[in-house]
Amino acid sequence: MTHEDASGPAHHPADAQEGESERDRLVRLANLLFQAARNGDAALLGEATAGGAPADLANQNGDTLLMLAAYHGHVDAVRTLLAAGATVDQLNDRGQTPLAGATFKGYDGVIDALLEHGADPQAGSPPAVTVALMFSRDDLLARFDAAVRPSSEDGARTAD
């Protein structure tokens, strides 16, 4: 989106800057999206993914936009990325999941959003279950158990 003010037209962050190569523009845009995920800018993330940016974009450490938003506690950004098709259990280069990161940081709203989208509390290393045990989060352990063993009244599968 572009905005104009008294000094003239403003440029959209996706616009190429003078003398900028296509590669440099893409790197700049990727960094802008990583920062948006860290800052919880759900609107920018939604606009970017709707415009074709990959919801599973990952940085040099394998941290996806979802991992960064989850680790920094941004529920709206997490929900926006999940709605755009982000992989809920995507591992980073250290084998960590967004759910384990949110559990480590204690972001209950993010944990709720990830579980609602099917996050596996036993995925990754360490898995979210282990992180909850380390911090004596019995409340989370009960929720994780329910996520792994949903009620079979509706015909859902269980881990047994």
N, C-alpha and C positions, 0 to 999 in steps of 0.2 A: 504494500500500500504506500502511496506517496502522499505527502502533505505539502501544502504551500503555506508560506508565511510572508511577512513583509520583505524578507531578504531574497525571495525567489523560491523556486521549486526545490523540495528536499528529495533525496534519492532513497529508494528502497534498498535495504541491505543486500538484496540479491543482485542489484545492478552492478555491472562491471565498473571498476574504478579505472581512471585513465592509466594506460600502460600496463594494466594487469593482465596476466595470462589466464587462460581458462582454468588451468590447474590451480593457480594461486587463488582465483575466485572461489573455486570449489573448496579449497582448504579453509579459506576465510569463512565461507558459509557453514561448513561443518563445525568449525570452532564456535561460531555464533550459536548454532543449535546445541552444542555441548554446554555452553554457558547458559542458554535458555533453560535447559534441563536442570542444571545446578541451581538456578535462580527460581525455578518454578513458573516460568513464563508459558503457561498452558496455551494462551492465545497464539503466540508465535509458533509453538510446536504444532498446534492444530492447523494453522495456516500452511506451514511448511510441509507437513505430511499430506495434507489435502492437495498441495501443489506438486507432489511427487517425491518429496524427500523420503528416504527409507525410514520406517518407524524403528527398525533394528540397527540404525547407524551406530557404529562402535568406534571408539578411539583406539589409540596405539596400545592400550592396556586391555582391550576387549570389553571395556565398560560401555554398555549401550546407553542410549538416551534414557531408557526406562531405569537402568541401574542407577544412573546419576540422579534422576528425579526421586527415586525411591530412597536412596541413601541420604538425600538432603531433605526428606520429609515432605515433599510436595504432592499432596493427594490429587489435586486437580490436574497437574501435569501427568501424573501416573495414569489417571483415568483417561486423559486425552490420548496418551500414547497407546494404551491398551485398546481403546476404541479404534485407533488407526491401524491396529494389527500387530503391535509389538509382541514379541515372543516372551511370555510371562516367566519362563524358567531359563532364559538364555544365560549361559555361564560366561563369566569374564575369564581372562587368562589365568587367574588364580583359582578357578573352579567355583567361584561364588555366584549366588543367585541374588536377584533383587530382594526376594523375601528374606534371605539371610541378612542382607545389609540393613533392611528396615527393622528386622528383629534386633540386630546388634545396636542400632541407634534408638530403638524403643518407639518407633512411629506407628502407633496402633491404627490410625486411619489409613496409612499406606498398606499395612499388613492386611486390613479388611479388604481394600480394593484388589490387592494381589490374590488373596484367597477367593474372592468372588469371581475372579477370572481363571481359577483353576490352578493357581500356583501349588507346587508340590513341596511341602515342608521337609521332605526327605531328600530333595535334590541338592546337588552341589557338595562342596567340601570347604568348610564344614556346613552341613545342612542347617536350616533354620531351627530344626528340633534341637540340635546340639547347642546352638547359640542360646535358645530359650532355657535349656538346662543349665548352662554356664551362669546365667543371670537369675536363676531360680524363678522364672516366669511361668509358674504353674497355670496361670490363666491362659497363656499362649499355648502351652502344651495341650490343654484340653481342647482349644480351638483347632490346633493342628491335627489332633487325633480325630476330631469330627470331620476335618477336611479330607483325611485319608480314608476314613470309614464312614461315609455318609449313610444316612438312614436308608435301609433297603425297602422302606414302605413305598417309595416312588419308583422302585425298580432299579435304582442306581447301583453301580458296582461298589463292592467293598474291597479292601486290601486283603481280606482273609482268603 
